Amino acid sequence: MERNQDELKAHLMATDEHFRHLAEQHAEFKKQIEAIEAKAHLTPEDEAEENRLKKLKLHLKDQMSEIIARYRTQSVA
């Protein structure tokens, strides 16, 4: 099942510009979060930014999941 999921994501990355854009943003937010978490000491501003980025990243993941579910539904129908 996981391989199927990876294949579907790869297909969507190659064929769906909106999905690709969401995935690129998701990866960028992940990098920014990792940079914040790599700091030895986090300021309150760092923590607020980390939380903001995590929420945005989760929202993108939800959107990507919706596209995957919609694609699966269309493929089965």
NORFENQUI-V379561 format. One record per run of one state. SS is the DSSP state (H for helix, E for strand, C for the rest). FROM is the first residue (numbers start at 1). TO is the last residue. If there is no record, write none. Layout:
SS;FROM;TO
SS;FROM;TO
//
This chain:
C;1;1
H;2;15
C;16;16
H;17;37
C;38;43
H;44;76
C;77;77
//
